[in-house]
């Protein structure tokens, strides 16, 4: 046999041997991992804007419900899919995924839902999430969030054109507040009239602020309110006024409380 052919055969045998060794090592590693026992659970929150609705104890509770004996169990026996699905079932969780690290720990990575507003409905109060669905009220919640009342019965599932108009109006108002963070602290309540017009209750001022319809002039009216607050409210006492109407382009109409001269 020629030297070149001998070298080729030796190289082939070497490669086959390396591949075989790799397969044996891989099988041994998988077997070792499967027979290893789960040591711990690590929970990490991403984009945590849920303001404390869900915490590590809640996640651990969901894991324990899905697989009560996960700790110390062989990794091959741990029910990863039920655990992940159980965590995802939490109404305050937007996304969840599980993975194992090199220390045989289960890692749970969560993206919580962000609450946009508290809806005060005759059918029961709830928090409106960023996915525009319901989140139950929570005793853990502490940070102030805007309250929305009035024509809110079909916010989640509009049934009429007016329902859809109200839904889009509220979405635009909340998006505006999210973009202009000064309004997140300034607005205490949003009231939606049967007509679909918007009224605001501000934290630092008694009169109701009437904005009207959320249309192409909406942001201009909000800017007008902001300028009014900066230049007028700081210098005048409006405690005797019931409402301030900003629906007109060239004027602000102030209505006094009944019985006040």
MIMI-11316 format. One line per 8 residues: number of its first residue (from 1); their letters; for each residue y, z negated, x of N, C-alpha, C. Coordinates in Angstrom, 1 decimal. Layout:
<atoms>
NUM = A = Y:Z:X:Y:Z:X:Y:Z:X ~ ...
</atoms>
This chain:
<atoms>
1 = XXXXXXXX = -1.2:0.0:0.8:0.0:0.0:0.0:1.2:0.0:0.9 ~ 2.2:0.8:0.5:3.4:0.9:1.3:4.2:-0.4:1.2 ~ 5.0:-0.7:2.3:5.8:-1.9:2.3:6.8:-2.0:1.1 ~ 7.3:-0.9:0.7:8.3:-0.9:-0.4:7.6:-1.3:-1.7 ~ 6.4:-0.8:-1.9:5.6:-1.1:-3.1:5.2:-2.6:-3.1 ~ 4.9:-3.1:-1.9:4.5:-4.5:-1.8:5.7:-5.4:-2.2 ~ 6.9:-5.0:-1.7:8.1:-5.8:-2.0:8.3:-5.8:-3.5 ~ 8.2:-4.6:-4.1:8.4:-4.4:-5.5:7.5:-5.3:-6.3
9 = XXXXXXXX = 6.2:-5.3:-5.9:5.2:-6.1:-6.6:5.5:-7.6:-6.5 ~ 5.9:-8.0:-5.2:6.3:-9.4:-5.0:7.5:-9.8:-5.8 ~ 8.5:-8.9:-5.9:9.7:-9.2:-6.7:9.3:-9.4:-8.2 ~ 8.4:-8.5:-8.6:8.0:-8.6:-10.0:7.3:-9.9:-10.3 ~ 6.4:-10.3:-9.4:5.6:-11.5:-9.5:6.6:-12.7:-9.5 ~ 7.6:-12.6:-8.6:8.6:-13.7:-8.5:9.4:-13.8:-9.8 ~ 9.8:-12.7:-10.4:10.6:-12.7:-11.7:9.7:-13.3:-12.8 ~ 8.5:-12.8:-12.8:7.6:-13.3:-13.9:7.4:-14.8:-13.8
17 = XXXXXXXX = 7.3:-15.3:-12.5:7.1:-16.7:-12.3:8.3:-17.5:-12.7 ~ 9.5:-16.9:-12.4:10.7:-17.6:-12.8:10.9:-17.7:-14.3 ~ 10.6:-16.6:-14.9:10.6:-16.5:-16.4:9.7:-17.5:-17.0 ~ 8.5:-17.6:-16.5:7.5:-18.5:-17.0:7.9:-19.9:-16.8 ~ 8.5:-20.2:-15.6:9.0:-21.6:-15.3:10.1:-22.0:-16.3 ~ 11.0:-21.0:-16.5:12.1:-21.2:-17.5:11.6:-21.5:-18.9 ~ 10.6:-20.8:-19.3:10.0:-21.0:-20.6:9.4:-22.4:-20.7 ~ 8.7:-22.8:-19.6:8.0:-24.1:-19.6:9.1:-25.2:-19.6
25 = XXXXXXXX = 10.1:-25.1:-18.8:11.2:-26.1:-18.8:11.9:-26.2:-20.1 ~ 12.2:-25.0:-20.7:12.8:-25.0:-22.0:12.0:-25.7:-23.1 ~ 10.7:-25.4:-23.1:9.8:-26.0:-24.1:9.8:-27.5:-23.9 ~ 9.7:-27.9:-22.6:9.7:-29.3:-22.3:11.0:-30.0:-22.7 ~ 12.1:-29.3:-22.5:13.4:-29.9:-22.9:13.6:-30.0:-24.4 ~ 13.1:-29.0:-25.1:13.2:-29.1:-26.6:12.3:-30.2:-27.1 ~ 11.1:-30.2:-26.5:10.1:-31.3:-26.9:10.7:-32.6:-26.6 ~ 11.3:-32.8:-25.5:11.9:-34.1:-25.1:13.0:-34.5:-26.1
33 = XXXXXXXX = 13.9:-33.5:-26.4:15.0:-33.7:-27.3:14.4:-34.1:-28.7 ~ 13.4:-33.3:-29.2:12.9:-33.6:-30.5:12.3:-35.0:-30.6 ~ 11.7:-35.4:-29.5:11.1:-36.7:-29.5:12.0:-37.9:-29.1 ~ 13.2:-37.5:-28.7:14.3:-38.5:-28.4:14.7:-39.1:-29.7 ~ 15.3:-40.3:-29.6:15.7:-40.9:-30.9:17.3:-41.0:-30.9 ~ 17.7:-40.8:-32.2:19.2:-40.8:-32.4:19.8:-42.1:-32.0 ~ 20.8:-42.1:-31.2:21.4:-43.4:-30.7:22.6:-43.8:-31.5 ~ 23.5:-42.9:-31.9:24.8:-43.3:-32.5:25.3:-42.2:-33.3
41 = XXXXXXXX = 26.4:-42.5:-34.0:27.1:-41.6:-34.8:28.6:-41.6:-34.4 ~ 29.2:-40.4:-34.1:30.6:-40.3:-33.7:31.3:-39.5:-34.7 ~ 32.4:-40.0:-35.2:33.2:-39.3:-36.2:34.6:-39.0:-35.7 ~ 34.9:-37.7:-35.9:36.2:-37.3:-35.4:36.9:-36.5:-36.6 ~ 38.2:-36.8:-36.7:39.0:-36.1:-37.7:39.9:-35.1:-37.1 ~ 40.0:-33.9:-37.7:40.9:-32.8:-37.2:41.9:-32.6:-38.3 ~ 43.2:-32.3:-37.8:44.2:-32.0:-38.8:44.3:-33.1:-39.9 ~ 44.4:-34.3:-39.4:44.3:-35.4:-40.3:45.6:-35.7:-41.1
49 = XXXXXXXX = 45.7:-35.0:-42.2:46.9:-35.2:-43.0:46.6:-35.7:-44.4 ~ 45.4:-36.4:-44.5:45.0:-36.9:-45.8:45.6:-38.3:-46.0 ~ 46.4:-38.8:-45.1:47.1:-40.1:-45.3:46.2:-41.3:-45.5 ~ 45.0:-41.2:-45.1:44.1:-42.4:-45.1:43.2:-42.4:-46.3 ~ 43.1:-41.4:-47.1:42.2:-41.4:-48.2:40.7:-41.5:-47.8 ~ 40.4:-40.9:-46.7:39.0:-41.0:-46.2:39.0:-41.5:-44.7 ~ 38.1:-42.4:-44.4:38.1:-43.0:-43.1:36.6:-43.0:-42.6 ~ 36.4:-43.5:-41.4:35.1:-43.5:-40.7:34.1:-44.2:-41.6
57 = XXXXXXXX = 34.5:-45.3:-42.2:33.5:-46.1:-43.0:33.0:-45.3:-44.2 ~ 33.9:-44.5:-44.8:33.5:-43.6:-45.9:32.5:-42.6:-45.5 ~ 32.7:-42.0:-44.3:31.8:-41.0:-43.7:30.5:-41.6:-43.4 ~ 30.5:-42.8:-42.8:29.2:-43.5:-42.5:28.4:-43.8:-43.8 ~ 29.1:-44.1:-44.8:28.5:-44.4:-46.1:27.8:-43.2:-46.6 ~ 28.4:-42.0:-46.5:27.8:-40.7:-47.0:26.6:-40.4:-46.1 ~ 26.7:-40.7:-44.8:25.5:-40.4:-43.9:24.4:-41.3:-44.3 ~ 24.6:-42.6:-44.5:23.6:-43.5:-44.9:22.9:-43.2:-46.2
65 = XXXXXXXX = 23.7:-42.6:-47.2:23.1:-42.2:-48.4:22.2:-41.0:-48.3 ~ 22.6:-40.1:-47.4:21.8:-38.9:-47.2:20.5:-39.2:-46.4 ~ 20.6:-40.1:-45.4:19.5:-40.4:-44.6:19.6:-41.8:-44.1 ~ 19.1:-42.8:-44.9:19.4:-44.2:-44.6:18.8:-44.7:-43.3 ~ 17.8:-44.0:-42.8:17.1:-44.4:-41.5:17.4:-43.5:-40.4 ~ 18.6:-42.9:-40.4:18.9:-41.9:-39.3:19.0:-42.6:-37.9 ~ 19.5:-43.8:-37.8:19.6:-44.5:-36.5:18.3:-44.9:-36.0 ~ 18.0:-44.4:-34.8:16.7:-44.7:-34.1:15.6:-43.8:-34.5
73 = XXXXXXXX = 15.9:-42.9:-35.4:14.8:-41.9:-35.8:14.7:-40.8:-34.8 ~ 13.5:-40.2:-34.7:13.4:-39.0:-33.8:14.3:-37.9:-34.3 ~ 14.9:-37.2:-33.3:15.9:-36.2:-33.7:15.2:-35.1:-34.5 ~ 14.0:-34.8:-34.3:13.3:-33.8:-35.1:13.1:-34.2:-36.5 ~ 13.2:-35.5:-36.8:13.0:-36.0:-38.2:14.4:-36.2:-38.9 ~ 15.5:-36.2:-38.2:16.8:-36.5:-38.8:17.1:-35.3:-39.8 ~ 17.6:-35.7:-41.0:17.9:-34.7:-42.0:19.3:-34.2:-41.9 ~ 19.5:-33.3:-40.9:20.9:-32.9:-40.6:21.6:-32.1:-41.8
81 = XXXXXXXX = 20.9:-31.2:-42.4:21.5:-30.5:-43.6:21.9:-31.4:-44.7 ~ 21.0:-32.3:-45.2:21.4:-33.2:-46.2:22.6:-34.1:-45.8 ~ 22.6:-34.5:-44.5:23.7:-35.4:-44.1:25.0:-34.6:-44.1 ~ 25.0:-33.3:-43.6:26.2:-32.5:-43.6:26.7:-32.2:-45.0 ~ 25.7:-31.9:-45.9:26.1:-31.6:-47.3:26.6:-32.9:-48.0 ~ 26.1:-34.0:-47.6:26.5:-35.3:-48.2:28.0:-35.6:-47.9 ~ 28.3:-35.4:-46.6:29.7:-35.6:-46.1:30.6:-34.6:-46.8 ~ 30.2:-33.3:-47.0:31.0:-32.3:-47.6:31.3:-32.6:-49.1
89 = XXXXXXXX = 30.4:-33.4:-49.7:30.5:-33.7:-51.1:31.6:-34.7:-51.4 ~ 32.1:-35.4:-50.3:33.2:-36.3:-50.5:34.4:-35.6:-51.0 ~ 35.0:-36.0:-52.0:36.1:-35.2:-52.6:37.4:-35.1:-51.8 ~ 37.5:-36.0:-50.7:38.6:-35.9:-49.9:38.4:-35.1:-48.6 ~ 37.2:-34.5:-48.5:36.8:-33.8:-47.3:36.9:-32.3:-47.6 ~ 37.6:-31.6:-46.7:37.8:-30.1:-46.9:36.7:-29.4:-46.1 ~ 36.4:-29.7:-44.9:35.3:-29.1:-44.1:34.6:-30.2:-43.3 ~ 33.3:-30.0:-43.0:32.6:-30.9:-42.2:31.5:-30.1:-41.4
97 = XXXXXXXX = 31.2:-30.5:-40.2:30.1:-30.0:-39.4:29.5:-31.0:-38.5 ~ 28.2:-30.9:-38.3:27.5:-31.8:-37.4:26.9:-31.1:-36.2 ~ 26.9:-31.8:-35.1:26.2:-31.3:-33.9:25.7:-32.5:-33.0 ~ 24.8:-32.2:-32.2:24.3:-33.2:-31.2:24.9:-33.1:-29.9 ~ 25.2:-34.2:-29.2:25.7:-34.1:-27.8:24.6:-34.4:-26.9 ~ 24.9:-34.4:-25.6:23.8:-34.6:-24.6:23.3:-36.0:-24.5 ~ 24.0:-36.9:-25.2:23.5:-38.3:-25.3:22.7:-38.7:-26.5 ~ 22.3:-37.6:-27.2:21.5:-37.7:-28.5:22.4:-38.5:-29.6
105 = XXXXXXXX = 23.6:-38.3:-29.6:24.5:-38.8:-30.6:24.8:-37.7:-31.7 ~ 24.8:-38.1:-32.9:25.2:-37.2:-34.0:26.8:-37.2:-34.0 ~ 27.4:-36.1:-33.9:28.8:-35.9:-34.0:29.2:-35.3:-35.3 ~ 30.1:-36.0:-36.1:30.6:-35.4:-37.3:32.1:-35.1:-37.2 ~ 32.4:-33.8:-37.3:33.8:-33.4:-37.2:34.3:-33.0:-38.6 ~ 35.4:-33.7:-39.0:35.9:-33.5:-40.4:37.3:-32.9:-40.4 ~ 37.5:-32.1:-41.4:38.9:-31.7:-41.8:39.2:-32.2:-43.1 ~ 40.0:-33.3:-43.3:40.2:-33.9:-44.6:41.2:-33.0:-45.4
113 = XXXXXXXX = 41.2:-33.2:-46.7:42.1:-32.5:-47.6:43.5:-33.2:-47.5 ~ 44.5:-32.4:-47.7:45.9:-32.9:-47.7:46.4:-33.1:-49.1 ~ 46.8:-34.3:-49.5:47.3:-34.4:-50.9:48.8:-33.9:-50.9 ~ 49.1:-33.2:-52.0:50.5:-32.6:-52.1:51.3:-33.5:-53.0 ~ 50.7:-34.0:-54.1:51.5:-34.7:-55.1:50.6:-35.6:-55.9 ~ 51.2:-36.6:-56.6:50.4:-37.4:-57.6:50.8:-36.8:-59.0 ~ 49.8:-36.4:-59.7:50.1:-35.8:-61.0:49.9:-36.9:-62.1 ~ 50.9:-37.2:-62.9:50.9:-38.2:-64.0:50.6:-37.4:-65.3
121 = XXXXXXXX = 49.4:-37.4:-65.7:49.0:-36.6:-66.9:48.5:-37.6:-68.0 ~ 48.7:-37.1:-69.2:48.2:-37.9:-70.3:46.7:-38.1:-70.3 ~ 46.0:-37.2:-69.6:44.5:-37.2:-69.5:44.1:-38.0:-68.3 ~ 45.0:-38.6:-67.6:44.6:-39.4:-66.4:45.3:-38.9:-65.2 ~ 45.7:-39.8:-64.3:46.4:-39.5:-63.1:45.5:-39.0:-62.0 ~ 45.9:-38.2:-61.1:45.1:-37.7:-60.0:46.0:-37.2:-58.9 ~ 45.5:-37.0:-57.7:46.2:-36.4:-56.6:45.9:-34.9:-56.5 ~ 46.9:-34.1:-56.3:46.7:-32.7:-56.2:46.6:-32.3:-54.7
129 = XXXXXXXX = 45.4:-31.7:-54.4:45.2:-31.4:-53.0:45.8:-30.1:-52.6 ~ 45.8:-29.8:-51.3:46.3:-28.5:-50.8:45.5:-27.3:-51.2 ~ 44.2:-27.6:-51.6:43.4:-26.5:-52.2:43.6:-26.4:-53.7 ~ 44.6:-27.1:-54.2:44.9:-27.1:-55.6:43.8:-27.5:-56.5 ~ 43.1:-28.6:-56.1:42.1:-29.2:-57.0:42.4:-30.7:-57.0 ~ 41.6:-31.4:-57.9:41.9:-32.8:-58.1:41.3:-33.7:-57.0 ~ 42.0:-34.8:-56.7:41.4:-35.9:-55.9:41.7:-37.2:-56.6 ~ 40.7:-38.0:-56.8:40.8:-39.2:-57.5:41.8:-40.1:-56.8
137 = XXXXXXXX = 42.4:-41.0:-57.6:43.3:-42.0:-57.0:42.5:-42.9:-56.1 ~ 43.2:-43.4:-55.1:42.5:-44.3:-54.1:43.3:-45.5:-53.8 ~ 42.6:-46.6:-53.8:43.3:-47.9:-53.5:43.7:-48.0:-52.0 ~ 43.2:-47.1:-51.2:43.5:-47.0:-49.7:44.9:-46.4:-49.5 ~ 45.3:-45.6:-50.5:46.5:-44.8:-50.3:47.8:-45.7:-50.2 ~ 48.6:-45.5:-49.1:49.7:-46.4:-49.0:51.1:-45.6:-48.8 ~ 51.0:-44.5:-48.2:52.3:-43.7:-48.0:52.8:-43.1:-49.3 ~ 54.1:-43.2:-49.5:54.7:-42.6:-50.7:54.5:-41.1:-50.8
145 = XXXXXXXX = 54.2:-40.7:-52.0:54.0:-39.2:-52.2:54.7:-38.9:-53.6 ~ 55.2:-37.7:-53.7:56.0:-37.3:-54.9:55.1:-37.4:-56.1 ~ 55.7:-37.9:-57.2:55.1:-37.9:-58.5:55.5:-36.7:-59.4 ~ 54.6:-36.1:-60.1:54.9:-35.0:-60.9:54.5:-35.3:-62.3 ~ 55.4:-35.1:-63.3:55.0:-35.4:-64.7:55.6:-34.3:-65.6 ~ 55.4:-34.5:-66.9:55.9:-33.5:-67.9:54.8:-32.5:-68.3 ~ 55.1:-31.2:-68.2:54.1:-30.2:-68.6:53.1:-29.9:-67.5 ~ 52.2:-30.8:-67.3:51.2:-30.7:-66.2:49.8:-30.6:-66.6
153 = XXXXXXXX = 49.5:-30.5:-67.9:48.1:-30.6:-68.4:47.2:-29.5:-67.9 ~ 47.8:-28.3:-67.6:46.9:-27.2:-67.2:47.3:-26.7:-65.8 ~ 47.8:-27.6:-65.0:48.2:-27.2:-63.6:47.0:-26.6:-62.8 ~ 45.8:-27.2:-62.9:44.7:-26.7:-62.1:44.2:-25.4:-62.7 ~ 44.0:-25.3:-64.0:43.4:-24.1:-64.6:44.4:-23.6:-65.7 ~ 45.3:-22.8:-65.4:46.3:-22.3:-66.4:45.6:-21.5:-67.5 ~ 46.0:-21.8:-68.7:45.4:-21.1:-69.9:46.4:-20.1:-70.5 ~ 47.7:-20.2:-70.3:48.7:-19.4:-70.9:49.6:-18.8:-69.8
161 = XXXXXXXX = 50.5:-17.9:-70.2:51.5:-17.4:-69.2:52.4:-18.5:-68.8 ~ 52.8:-19.4:-69.7:53.7:-20.5:-69.3:53.0:-21.4:-68.4 ~ 51.7:-21.7:-68.6:50.9:-22.5:-67.7:51.0:-21.9:-66.2 ~ 50.8:-20.6:-66.2:50.8:-20.0:-64.9:52.2:-20.0:-64.2 ~ 53.2:-19.9:-65.1:54.6:-19.9:-64.6:54.9:-21.3:-64.0 ~ 54.4:-22.4:-64.7:54.6:-23.8:-64.3:53.9:-24.0:-63.0 ~ 52.6:-23.5:-62.9:51.9:-23.7:-61.7:52.5:-23.1:-60.5 ~ 53.0:-21.8:-60.7:53.7:-21.1:-59.6:55.0:-21.8:-59.2
169 = XXXXXXXX = 55.7:-22.3:-60.2:57.0:-23.0:-60.0:56.7:-24.3:-59.1 ~ 55.7:-25.1:-59.5:55.4:-26.3:-58.8:55.0:-26.0:-57.3 ~ 54.1:-24.9:-57.2:53.7:-24.5:-55.9:54.9:-24.2:-55.0 ~ 55.9:-23.5:-55.6:57.0:-23.1:-54.8:57.9:-24.3:-54.4 ~ 58.1:-25.2:-55.3:58.9:-26.4:-55.1:58.2:-27.3:-54.0 ~ 56.9:-27.5:-54.1:56.2:-28.3:-53.1:56.2:-27.6:-51.7 ~ 56.0:-26.3:-51.7:56.1:-25.5:-50.4:57.5:-25.6:-49.8 ~ 58.5:-25.6:-50.6:59.9:-25.7:-50.1:60.1:-27.1:-49.5
177 = XXXXXXXX = 59.5:-28.1:-50.2:59.7:-29.5:-49.6:58.9:-29.7:-48.3 ~ 57.7:-29.0:-48.3:56.9:-29.1:-47.1:57.6:-28.4:-45.9 ~ 58.4:-27.4:-46.2:59.1:-26.6:-45.1:60.4:-27.3:-44.8 ~ 61.0:-28.0:-45.7:62.3:-28.7:-45.5:62.0:-30.2:-45.7 ~ 61.5:-30.8:-44.6:61.0:-32.2:-44.6:62.0:-33.2:-45.1 ~ 63.3:-32.9:-45.1:64.2:-33.9:-45.6:64.0:-34.2:-47.1 ~ 63.5:-33.2:-47.8:63.2:-33.3:-49.3:62.0:-34.1:-49.5 ~ 61.1:-34.2:-48.6:59.9:-35.0:-48.8:60.2:-36.5:-48.9
185 = XXXXXXXX = 61.2:-36.9:-48.2:61.7:-38.3:-48.3:62.7:-38.5:-49.4 ~ 63.4:-37.4:-49.8:64.5:-37.6:-50.8:64.0:-37.6:-52.2 ~ 62.9:-36.8:-52.5:62.4:-36.6:-53.9:61.4:-37.7:-54.2 ~ 61.6:-38.4:-55.3:60.7:-39.4:-55.8:59.8:-38.8:-56.9 ~ 60.4:-38.1:-57.8:59.7:-37.5:-58.9:60.1:-36.1:-59.2 ~ 59.2:-35.3:-59.7:59.5:-33.9:-60.2:59.0:-33.9:-61.6 ~ 60.0:-33.6:-62.5:59.6:-33.5:-64.0:59.7:-32.1:-64.4 ~ 58.6:-31.6:-65.1:58.6:-30.2:-65.6:58.7:-30.2:-67.1
193 = XXXXXXXX = 59.8:-29.7:-67.5:60.1:-29.6:-69.0:59.2:-28.6:-69.7 ~ 59.1:-28.7:-71.0:58.2:-27.8:-71.8:58.6:-26.4:-71.6 ~ 59.9:-26.2:-71.3:60.4:-24.8:-71.0:60.1:-24.3:-69.7 ~ 59.5:-25.2:-68.8:59.2:-24.8:-67.4:60.3:-25.1:-66.4 ~ 61.5:-25.6:-66.9:62.5:-26.0:-66.0:62.2:-27.3:-65.2 ~ 62.8:-27.3:-64.0:62.5:-28.4:-63.1:63.7:-29.4:-63.1 ~ 63.3:-30.7:-63.1:64.2:-31.8:-62.9:63.7:-32.7:-61.8 ~ 64.6:-33.2:-61.0:64.3:-34.1:-59.9:64.8:-35.5:-60.0
201 = XXXXXXXX = 64.1:-36.5:-59.6:64.5:-37.8:-59.5:64.6:-38.1:-58.0 ~ 65.7:-38.4:-57.5:65.9:-38.7:-56.1:65.8:-40.2:-55.7 ~ 65.4:-40.5:-54.6:65.1:-41.9:-54.2:66.4:-42.7:-54.1 ~ 67.5:-42.1:-53.7:68.7:-42.8:-53.4:69.8:-42.6:-54.5 ~ 69.5:-42.0:-55.6:70.5:-41.7:-56.6:70.0:-41.8:-58.0 ~ 70.8:-42.5:-58.9:70.3:-42.7:-60.3:70.2:-41.4:-61.1 ~ 71.2:-40.6:-61.1:71.2:-39.4:-62.1:70.0:-38.5:-61.8 ~ 69.5:-37.9:-62.9:68.5:-36.9:-62.8:69.2:-35.6:-62.3
209 = XXXXXXXX = 68.5:-34.9:-61.4:69.1:-33.7:-60.9:68.4:-32.5:-61.5 ~ 69.1:-31.7:-62.3:68.6:-30.6:-63.1:68.7:-29.3:-62.2 ~ 67.5:-28.7:-61.9:67.5:-27.5:-61.1:67.3:-26.3:-61.9 ~ 66.6:-26.4:-63.0:66.4:-25.2:-63.9:65.1:-24.5:-63.5 ~ 65.1:-23.2:-63.8:63.9:-22.4:-63.5:63.8:-22.2:-62.0 ~ 62.5:-22.1:-61.5:62.3:-21.8:-60.1:62.2:-20.3:-60.0 ~ 63.3:-19.6:-59.7:63.4:-18.2:-59.6:64.0:-17.8:-58.3 ~ 64.6:-16.6:-58.2:65.2:-16.1:-57.0:66.4:-17.0:-56.5
217 = XXXXXXXX = 67.0:-17.7:-57.4:68.1:-18.6:-57.1:67.8:-20.0:-56.7 ~ 66.5:-20.3:-56.8:66.0:-21.7:-56.6:66.5:-22.3:-55.3 ~ 66.3:-21.6:-54.2:66.6:-22.1:-52.9:68.1:-22.3:-52.7 ~ 68.9:-21.4:-53.3:70.3:-21.5:-53.3:70.8:-22.8:-54.0 ~ 70.1:-23.1:-55.1:70.5:-24.3:-55.9:70.1:-25.6:-55.1 ~ 69.0:-25.5:-54.4:68.6:-26.7:-53.6:69.6:-26.9:-52.4 ~ 70.0:-25.8:-51.9:71.1:-25.9:-50.8:72.4:-26.5:-51.4 ~ 72.7:-26.1:-52.6:73.9:-26.6:-53.3:73.7:-28.2:-53.5
225 = XXXXXXXX = 72.5:-28.6:-53.9:72.3:-30.0:-54.1:72.5:-30.7:-52.8 ~ 71.9:-30.2:-51.7:72.0:-30.8:-50.4:73.5:-30.9:-49.9 ~ 74.3:-29.9:-50.1:75.7:-29.9:-49.8:76.5:-30.9:-50.6 ~ 76.1:-31.0:-51.9:76.7:-31.9:-52.8:76.5:-33.3:-52.4 ~ 75.3:-33.6:-52.0:74.9:-35.0:-51.5:75.7:-35.3:-50.3 ~ 75.8:-34.4:-49.4:76.5:-34.7:-48.1:78.0:-34.9:-48.3 ~ 78.6:-34.2:-49.2:80.1:-34.2:-49.3:80.6:-35.1:-50.5 ~ 79.8:-35.2:-51.5:80.4:-35.9:-52.7:79.7:-37.3:-52.9
233 = XXXXXXXX = 78.3:-37.3:-53.0:77.6:-38.5:-53.3:77.9:-39.7:-52.4 ~ 78.1:-39.4:-51.1:78.4:-40.4:-50.2:79.7:-41.1:-50.4 ~ 80.6:-40.4:-51.1:82.0:-40.9:-51.3:82.2:-41.4:-52.7 ~ 81.3:-41.2:-53.6:81.5:-41.6:-55.0:80.3:-42.3:-55.5 ~ 80.5:-43.2:-56.5:79.5:-44.0:-57.1:79.0:-43.2:-58.4 ~ 77.8:-42.8:-58.4:77.3:-42.0:-59.5:76.3:-42.9:-60.4 ~ 76.4:-44.2:-60.3:75.5:-45.0:-61.1:75.8:-45.0:-62.6 ~ 77.0:-44.5:-63.0:77.3:-44.4:-64.4:77.0:-43.1:-65.0
241 = XXXXXXXX = 76.3:-42.2:-64.2:76.0:-40.9:-64.6:74.5:-40.8:-64.9 ~ 74.2:-40.0:-65.9:72.8:-39.8:-66.4:72.2:-38.6:-65.7 ~ 72.9:-37.6:-65.5:72.4:-36.4:-64.9:73.4:-35.5:-64.2 ~ 73.0:-34.8:-63.2:73.8:-33.8:-62.5:73.1:-32.4:-62.7 ~ 73.8:-31.5:-63.3:73.2:-30.2:-63.6:73.7:-29.1:-62.6 ~ 72.7:-28.5:-61.8:73.1:-27.6:-60.8:72.6:-26.1:-61.2 ~ 72.4:-25.9:-62.5:71.9:-24.6:-62.9:73.0:-23.5:-62.9 ~ 74.2:-23.9:-62.8:75.3:-22.9:-62.8:75.8:-22.6:-61.4
249 = XXXXXXXX = 76.1:-21.4:-61.2:76.4:-21.0:-59.8:77.7:-21.5:-59.3 ~ 78.7:-21.7:-60.1:80.0:-22.0:-59.6:80.5:-23.5:-59.9 ~ 79.6:-24.3:-60.5:80.0:-25.6:-60.8:78.8:-26.6:-60.9 ~ 79.1:-27.8:-60.9:78.1:-28.9:-61.1:78.6:-29.7:-62.3 ~ 77.7:-29.8:-63.3:78.1:-30.5:-64.5:77.5:-31.9:-64.4 ~ 78.4:-32.9:-64.5:77.9:-34.3:-64.4:78.0:-35.0:-65.8 ~ 76.9:-35.5:-66.3:76.9:-36.1:-67.6:76.8:-37.6:-67.5 ~ 77.8:-38.3:-68.1:77.8:-39.8:-68.0:76.7:-40.4:-69.0
257 = XXXXX = 76.3:-41.6:-68.6:75.4:-42.4:-69.5:76.1:-42.7:-70.8 ~ 75.3:-42.7:-71.9:75.9:-43.0:-73.2:76.6:-44.4:-73.2 ~ 77.8:-44.5:-73.8:78.5:-45.7:-73.8:79.4:-46.0:-72.6 ~ 79.4:-45.1:-71.6:80.2:-45.2:-70.4:81.4:-44.3:-70.6 ~ 82.6:-44.8:-70.4:83.8:-44.0:-70.5:84.1:-43.3:-69.2
</atoms>
